[in-house]
Amino acid sequence: MRSNSGSIVKLDVNHMPDGKNYCSKFYVCFDALKKGWKEGCKKIIGLDGYFLKGICKGELLCAVGRDANNEIYPIAWVVVCVENKENWRWFLDLLIDDLGLNLGYGYSVISDQHKGLIEDVKELLPSAQYESIFWKAFKQQQR
């Protein structure tokens, strides 16, 4: 936070009956990446999830853009236990607030076909152009 003030990091914690607390979600949006996306990237956001198979299990949900050279540009990410509607909504709520997307007018959102994500994007960004296609097709389209 000292070297990149304006960055947002949020934790969601589960309070267990035995008195222990466990992190259930972890969101990161660095201010430099946020500003870089707003100032130098196309108004496209790609959303996808990836399995974490190392020592820490779960899923990494990512928001990426396209820069002026048509390269993938990271915007924000979240680590969750499972990819579901509730976790996508939590991620999207924070992302929309951080990027100032409002209702999504003038933006395009591209994702895989995860049912919970499709519903959340249509509800939270009703003015955005939304395409539910596989990320691979998005890469091919940009060539």
VENKA-V605656 format. One record per residue. N is the residue number from 1. RES is the residue in one small letter. SS is DSSP state (h for helix, s for strand, l for the rest). OMEGA is omega in whole degrees, 0 to 359 (999 if undefined). Layout:
n->[N,N]
res->[RES,RES]
ss->[SS,SS]
omega->[OMEGA,OMEGA]
//
This chain:
n->[1,2,3,4,5,6,7,8,9,10,11,12,13,14,15,16,17,18,19,20,21,22,23,24,25,26,27,28,29,30,31,32,33,34,35,36,37,38,39,40,41,42,43,44,45,46,47,48,49,50,51,52,53,54,55,56,57,58,59,60,61,62,63,64,65,66,67,68,69,70,71,72,73,74,75,76,77,78,79,80,81,82,83,84,85,86,87,88,89,90,91,92,93,94,95,96,97,98,99,100,101,102,103,104,105,106,107,108,109,110,111,112,113,114,115,116,117,118,119,120,121,122,123,124,125,126,127,128,129,130,131,132,133,134,135,136,137,138,139,140,141,142,143]
res->[m,r,s,n,s,g,s,i,v,k,l,d,v,n,h,m,p,d,g,k,n,y,c,s,k,f,y,v,c,f,d,a,l,k,k,g,w,k,e,g,c,k,k,i,i,g,l,d,g,y,f,l,k,g,i,c,k,g,e,l,l,c,a,v,g,r,d,a,n,n,e,i,y,p,i,a,w,v,v,v,c,v,e,n,k,e,n,w,r,w,f,l,d,l,l,i,d,d,l,g,l,n,l,g,y,g,y,s,v,i,s,d,q,h,k,g,l,i,e,d,v,k,e,l,l,p,s,a,q,y,e,s,i,f,w,k,a,f,k,q,q,q,r]
ss->[l,l,l,l,l,l,l,s,s,s,s,s,s,s,s,l,l,l,l,l,s,s,s,s,s,s,s,s,s,l,h,h,h,h,h,h,h,h,h,h,s,l,l,s,s,s,s,s,s,s,s,s,s,l,l,l,s,s,s,s,s,s,s,s,s,s,s,l,l,l,l,s,s,s,s,s,s,s,s,s,l,l,l,l,h,h,h,h,h,h,h,h,h,h,h,h,h,h,h,l,l,l,l,l,l,l,l,s,s,s,s,l,l,l,h,h,h,h,h,h,h,h,h,h,l,l,l,l,s,s,s,s,l,l,h,h,h,h,h,h,h,h,l]
omega->[178,186,181,183,185,176,180,173,181,176,171,187,172,177,185,181,181,178,179,177,180,176,179,180,182,184,178,172,180,182,181,178,179,179,179,179,181,187,188,183,174,182,179,176,174,181,178,179,182,178,173,187,181,181,177,180,178,178,176,176,187,169,180,178,176,180,184,177,180,178,178,182,180,179,182,178,179,173,181,179,184,176,178,184,182,181,175,180,178,179,182,177,180,180,180,179,182,184,181,184,182,180,175,181,178,181,174,179,180,181,171,186,177,187,181,180,180,181,181,180,181,180,186,180,186,181,181,172,185,176,177,180,178,182,179,179,178,180,181,181,184,181,999]
//
